[in-house]
């Protein structure tokens, strides 16, 4: 699974482990910016993420509000 903007992932590490988040920006081959319901927008190592087969239609650098609306619309 490729790490791309809009990919829904599950966090594997940290105090937000087990929560779903969305990639809003790819920084390099190691780090991405994630955001989501119950997940603070922050830089995250891709080795701490488990990508799912779901992908949301959001633009690069989408705001937290746009991510929240897209997640709620997708269920």
Secondary structure as UniProt FT lines:
FT   TURN            5..6
FT   STRAND          7..11
FT   TURN            15..18
FT   STRAND          20..26
FT   STRAND          31..36
FT   TURN            37..38
FT   STRAND          39..45
FT   HELIX           46..48
FT   STRAND          49..55
FT   TURN            60..61
FT   HELIX           64..74
//
